[in-house]
Amino acid sequence: MTLEERFGERVSVSTSFGESTVDVGPADWIEVLTFLRDSGHTFFDWLTGVDDPPDGFFVVAHVYDPESCERVLVRTRVPREDPRLPSAVGVYRGANWHERETYEMFGVLFDGHPYLVPLLLPDGFEGHPLRKDFILAARVAKPWPGAKEPGESGHGSPSRRKTLPPGVPADWGTPDA
């Protein structure tokens, strides 16, 4: 049975360069992943988020069938106001750390996750750094320690007008003329 036969209009399957992409609603996320796992896609490769302003986030999972060498990209969209999705850890144990990272970096909550706590960032870090509206400290106008503006070093740089082309004798006139 194919995804289209099993889920009908609830999924949209497209193929590009020999790989399938399945778009599914958040309510069918777990059911589609379970169907794929049970149909041979036993290798869970990765899961991540994609910030898609202004409306929400895509959550994308990549699974693989080692027997047929078929790859499937499964994606769903969650709203920015309440980015929630059921946890896939019950379907693929390998989703555990991927969901923790997606929670930390994008703020997507995975309902039913066994231990949804920050994974990579230091304790007390505020915000979700992979959201497009997150302001990076490096982007805030701060003087760089030791930075000098052109001409501040006191050495200056040679002016191109005073330099003769290579091989031209110095007595062939002044470059200022």
C-alpha positions as CSV (number, residue, x, y, z in Angstrom):
1,M,0.0,0.0,0.0
2,T,1.3,3.5,-0.9
3,L,1.1,6.6,1.1
4,E,-1.6,8.0,-1.3
5,E,-3.7,4.9,-0.9
6,R,-3.4,4.9,2.9
7,F,-3.9,8.6,3.5
8,G,-5.6,10.0,0.4
9,E,-5.9,13.8,0.4
10,R,-4.3,14.1,3.8
11,V,-0.8,13.8,2.3
12,S,0.8,15.4,-0.8
13,V,3.6,13.4,-2.3
14,S,6.0,14.8,-4.8
15,T,9.1,13.3,-6.4
16,S,12.3,15.2,-7.4
17,F,15.6,13.7,-8.5
18,G,14.3,10.3,-7.5
19,E,13.5,11.2,-3.9
20,S,10.0,11.6,-2.4
21,T,8.8,14.5,-0.3
22,V,5.7,14.0,1.7
23,D,3.8,17.1,3.0
24,V,1.5,16.2,5.9
25,G,-0.6,18.0,8.4
26,P,0.6,18.1,12.1
27,A,-2.3,15.8,13.1
28,D,-1.1,13.1,10.8
29,W,2.7,13.5,11.5
30,I,3.0,10.5,13.8
31,E,0.7,8.3,11.7
32,V,2.7,9.0,8.5
33,L,6.1,8.3,10.2
34,T,4.7,5.1,11.7
35,F,3.4,4.0,8.3
36,L,6.8,4.7,6.7
37,R,8.7,2.9,9.4
38,D,6.4,-0.2,9.1
39,S,6.8,-0.2,5.3
40,G,10.6,-0.5,5.5
41,H,11.9,3.0,6.2
42,T,13.6,1.8,9.4
43,F,16.5,4.2,9.3
44,F,15.8,7.6,10.9
45,D,18.4,10.0,9.4
46,W,17.6,13.4,10.8
47,L,14.9,15.9,11.9
48,T,15.1,19.7,12.0
49,G,13.1,22.9,11.8
50,V,13.0,25.6,9.1
51,D,11.9,29.1,10.0
52,D,9.4,30.2,7.3
53,P,8.2,33.7,8.3
54,P,5.8,35.2,8.9
55,D,3.4,32.2,9.5
56,G,5.4,29.4,11.1
57,F,8.0,26.7,10.9
58,F,8.4,23.6,8.9
59,V,9.5,20.5,10.8
60,V,11.3,18.1,8.4
61,A,12.3,14.5,9.0
62,H,14.4,12.3,6.6
63,V,13.9,8.5,6.7
64,Y,15.5,5.8,4.6
65,D,14.7,2.2,3.5
66,P,18.0,0.3,3.5
67,E,16.5,-2.5,1.4
68,S,15.2,-0.5,-1.5
69,C,17.6,2.5,-0.9
70,E,14.5,4.8,-1.0
71,R,14.8,8.1,0.8
72,V,11.7,10.1,2.0
73,L,11.5,13.6,3.3
74,V,8.5,14.1,5.5
75,R,7.5,17.7,6.4
76,T,4.8,19.5,8.2
77,R,4.1,23.1,9.2
78,V,3.4,24.4,12.7
79,P,2.1,27.9,13.4
80,R,4.5,30.5,14.9
81,E,2.0,31.4,17.6
82,D,1.9,27.8,19.0
83,P,4.7,25.7,17.5
84,R,3.7,22.2,18.7
85,L,4.0,18.8,17.2
86,P,3.6,15.3,18.7
87,S,7.0,13.7,19.5
88,A,8.3,11.1,17.0
89,V,10.5,9.4,19.7
90,G,7.9,6.6,20.1
91,V,8.3,5.9,16.4
92,Y,12.0,6.5,15.9
93,R,14.2,6.5,19.0
94,G,16.8,8.5,17.1
95,A,14.4,11.5,16.9
96,N,15.2,12.2,20.6
97,W,18.2,14.5,20.3
98,H,17.0,15.9,17.0
99,E,13.7,17.1,18.6
100,R,15.7,18.5,21.6
101,E,17.9,20.5,19.2
102,T,14.9,21.7,17.2
103,Y,13.1,22.7,20.4
104,E,16.2,24.6,21.6
105,M,17.1,26.3,18.3
106,F,13.6,27.1,16.9
107,G,11.2,26.8,19.9
108,V,9.1,24.0,18.5
109,L,7.6,22.0,21.4
110,F,7.3,18.2,20.9
111,D,4.4,17.0,23.0
112,G,5.1,13.7,24.7
113,H,8.9,13.9,24.4
114,P,10.5,12.1,27.3
115,Y,13.1,14.7,28.2
116,L,12.6,18.0,26.3
117,V,15.4,20.1,27.8
118,P,18.1,22.2,26.1
119,L,20.9,20.2,24.5
120,L,23.6,22.5,23.0
121,L,23.3,26.1,24.4
122,P,24.8,27.3,27.7
123,D,22.5,27.3,30.8
124,G,20.4,30.5,31.0
125,F,20.5,31.2,27.2
126,E,17.5,33.1,26.2
127,G,15.8,32.9,22.8
128,H,16.0,30.5,19.9
129,P,19.0,31.4,17.7
130,L,17.9,29.8,14.5
131,R,14.8,31.8,14.2
132,K,15.1,34.5,11.6
133,D,13.9,37.2,14.0
134,F,16.6,36.3,16.6
135,I,19.1,39.2,17.0
136,L,22.6,37.9,17.1
137,A,25.0,39.7,19.4
138,A,27.5,39.9,16.5
139,R,25.0,42.0,14.6
140,V,24.6,44.6,17.3
141,A,26.8,47.6,16.6
142,K,29.7,47.2,19.1
143,P,33.2,48.4,18.7
144,W,35.6,45.5,18.1
145,P,38.4,45.4,20.6
146,G,41.6,46.7,19.0
147,A,39.8,47.7,15.8
148,K,41.2,50.7,14.0
149,E,39.6,52.8,11.4
150,P,41.7,53.6,8.3
151,G,44.4,56.1,9.1
152,E,44.2,55.6,12.9
153,S,47.3,53.5,13.0
154,G,49.6,56.4,12.3
155,H,51.3,54.5,9.5
156,G,48.9,55.4,6.8
157,S,48.9,53.7,3.5
158,P,50.8,54.8,0.4
159,S,48.7,56.8,-2.0
160,R,48.3,55.3,-5.4
161,R,48.9,58.8,-7.0
162,K,52.4,59.0,-5.5
163,T,53.5,55.5,-6.7
164,L,55.1,55.1,-10.1
165,P,54.4,51.9,-12.1
166,P,57.0,49.2,-11.9
167,G,60.1,49.8,-14.0
168,V,59.6,53.5,-14.4
169,P,62.7,55.5,-13.3
170,A,62.1,58.0,-10.5
171,D,63.5,60.9,-12.6
172,W,60.8,60.6,-15.4
173,G,58.8,63.3,-14.0
174,T,56.8,63.7,-10.9
175,P,53.5,61.7,-10.5
176,D,51.8,64.8,-9.1
177,A,52.1,66.7,-12.4
